[in-house]
Amino acid sequence: MILRSMYWYVILHLPAKKMMQIVSKLSGQRALDVADAVLTVFRDDEPAMVVKLYALYGLDRFDDALAFSARALTQHPDNSALHGVRANVLSHFGRTDEALVEYNSVLALHPHQPAALMHKGNLLADKGHIDIALQCYEDVVQNDQSTPDDVFFAYVAKGSLLVAANRIADVEELCAELASQYDSAPSVLSMVGALYCQIGQVARARAYYEDALEHAISNSAMAARIRAIISEIVETDTPMASVPTENATDCRNGGTAQID
């Protein structure tokens, strides 16, 4: 038992990227068993606590995750991953204000962390704080740490929030920005088409969907979905306005979205 614990202790203390390559291959229960084995010998080991909390969350053991995160943070208050997962658990329970405190703790440690900015923006949007939420999404877009996927989904969130708030002029401005920056990216052009659909500008929407289709020929699944939307526009004049999310790498803005 001690030898096994020592083995995994060494693994968990490898450089973070290498450690995650190994641990991410384990099932949720297996990762939990590994973390518990290490914590049996090294009671407050920080990497083991992080792995255990992620495992509990991934196994939907939210009550256990909430209790364990409180204990872990008393030992390691400056660990952003512990704050981040605790925020996710609190959000799951609808404890929005407490979750926001935890996401702010992540951002105090890592001011431009994309995942925390996105989660914070979503919670603020739900609370009706539209402009602050939009700023969170814009921070992700402008962030050197953001991956292409981060940027794409920040644009999706920003557009959806502007539509929900009936800020038509701002939606049109966002569409113009996207069309200018990503004029050959089918996923982004489809997003622009969807946004125009949602504000009732069907002719413009069709034009962008047709443009997206021209650039999506190599992606058969996306092309088929765009064709279906165009057909619906032609037949009903009220399309479903969905946003294909493949090839989010059309929004290129390197970096990483991991909470360390």
N, C-alpha and C positions, 0 to 999 in steps of 0.2 A: 504493500500500500504506500509506504513512504517513498520507495523507488519510483512508483508510478507518479506520485505527486511531484517528486523532484523533476522527473522527465517533463511533465506538462508545465511546471514552473519555468523551466528553461525555455520551452516553446513560447510561453506567454510573454517572456521578457526578450524575445527577439525584436529587432526593429519592427515598428508597427505595421508597415506594409507587408513584410514577410510573415509576421504572425497572423495577420488577417487572411492571407492566402491559405494558410493551413487551417485556421479555425473555421473559415467560411465553408469549408468542405464538410464540416460535421453537421449532423442533424441537430435540431434544437435540443432534443433530450440529451444527445451525446455531448454537446457543448456544455449543457448544464452539469452533467456528470463530471466532465473535466474540471470545470470551475470549482465545483464542490470538493473534488479531490485535492485541488491545490489549497483551497481555503481551510480544509481540515488541518493542514500542516502549517500554512501561512495565513493566519486568520484574517488579516486585513489587507491582503495583497491587492494592489490597485488594478492591474490588468485582469486578474481573476474576477474581481468584483464587476468590472465592466462587461466581461464575457457572460457572467451569470445574469446580469440585468438584461442584456440583449436577449439571452436565451429565454428568460421568463416572459419577456414581452413578446417574443416571437412565438411562444407556445400559448399565447393568450391567457397567461396566468397574471392578470392585471392586478388583482389584490396583492398577490405575493410580490409582484414587481414594485408596487407602490411602497409596500413596507420595507422591502430590501433597499430600494433607492434612498429612503430616508436614512437607513443605517449606513449605507455606503458613503453618502455625502457628509455625514458627520466625520468620517475618517479622511475623505478626499474632497473637500469643498471646492477645489479649483479644477475638478475634472469635468470638462465640457460634455463628454459623452454621457456621464451620469446625469447631468442636468438635462440634457437633450431627451434622453429616454424617459426620465421622470416627467418632463413636460408632455411627451406623447401620451403617457399613461393618464395624467391629469386631464388632458384634453379628451381622452376616451371616456372618462367619467363625467364629462361636462363641466369640469371645474376650471373654467376658462381663465379667470383672473389669476389663479395659482399657476396655471400653465404658462401664462404670459410672463409671470415672474421668472419662471425657469428658463424660458427662451431668452429673456433679457439677460439672465445669468450667462447663458452660452455666448451671447453677443458681447457681453462685457469682457469675456475671455478671448473671444475671436470675433471682432466687430463686423466682419464681412462674411460670416458663415452662411452660405446660401440656403441650406435646409432650414436653419433657424429663422432666417428672414422670411422664407416662404410660409412656414407654419405660423409665425407671428402675424404676417399679413392676412392669412386666412382667418385667424381668430379675430383680428381687428375688424375685418370685413363683416364677419358674422355679428359683431357687436355694433355695426353701423358706423364705424370710424373709417369712412371711405378714403379720405385723403391720406391718412397715415398708412393705411393698408396699401394704397397705390404706391406710396413712397417705398415701402418694403419691397414690392415687386420691381420697382425701378432700380433699387439698389442691387437686386440680383442681376438685372440686365446689364448694369454698368460695372459689375464686379469682376475683377481679374480672376478670382477664385472659382467663378461659375463655369460649369461644364456647358456644352451646347444644349443638353437636355434641360439643365437649370434655366437657361435663357429662354428656351422655347416655352416651357411651362409657366414661367413668369409672365411672358407675353399672353399666354392663354388666360391666366388668372386675371391679369390686368384688363384684358378685353372683356371677359365675362362680367367683371365687376362694373365696368363702365356701362355695359349694356343694361345690367340689372338696375343701375342708378339712373338710367335713361339720360345719360350724358352723351347725346348724339354727336355733338360737335367734337367731343374728345374721342369718341369711337372713330370718327372719320379721320381725325388727325393721326390716331394710332395706325389705322389702315394705310394711310399715305406713307407713314414712316416705315412700316413693314415692307410695303410694296417697293419702296425706294431702296432699302438696304438689302433685301433678299429677293430680287426680281427674277431669279431662276430657281428658287427653292420651292418644290411642290408642296411640302408640308406647310410652309409659311403662306404661300399663295392660297392654299385651301383654308387656312385660318382666316385670312382676309375675306375670302368668300363667305365663310360662315358668319363672320361679324357683320358683313353687309346684309346677309339674310336676316340676321336677328334684329336689325334696325329697319327692315322692310325695303331695302334698296336691292330688289331682286335682279334687275338688269345688270347692275354693277357686280353683284355676287356671281352671276352666270359668267361674266367676262373673266373674272379671276379664277373660277373653277376651270374654265376652258384653258386658260393659260397654265394652270397647275397641271392639267392633264397632259399638255404638250411636254412638260418636264418630268412626268412621272411614268413614262413608257417603260422604263427599266424596272419599275416596281409594280408588278402585276396586281398585287392586293390593293395597293393604294389607288392605282389607275381604275380598277373595277369599282371601288367605292366612289371615286369622283364621278365616274360615268353614271352611276346610279343616282347621285345627287343632281347631276345635270338633267338626267331624264325626268326626275321629279319636278325640277324647275319648269321644264317644257310642258309637262302634263298638268301640273296643278298650280303653278305660279306661287307655291308655298312650300319650299324645300325644307328638309329636315335640319339643314345647317349644322351638320356635325363636323368636327375637326379631326382629320386623320392625324395620328400622332406618331406614325412611323417616320424615320429619317429626321428626327429632331436635330440631328447633327447638321442640318442646314443652317442652324443658328450657331456659328462657330465663335467660341469665346473661351478657349481652354481653361484648365484649372481642375480643381477637385471639389466635390460636394460632401466629402466625408467629415463627420464630427470626430475629432481625434480623442 
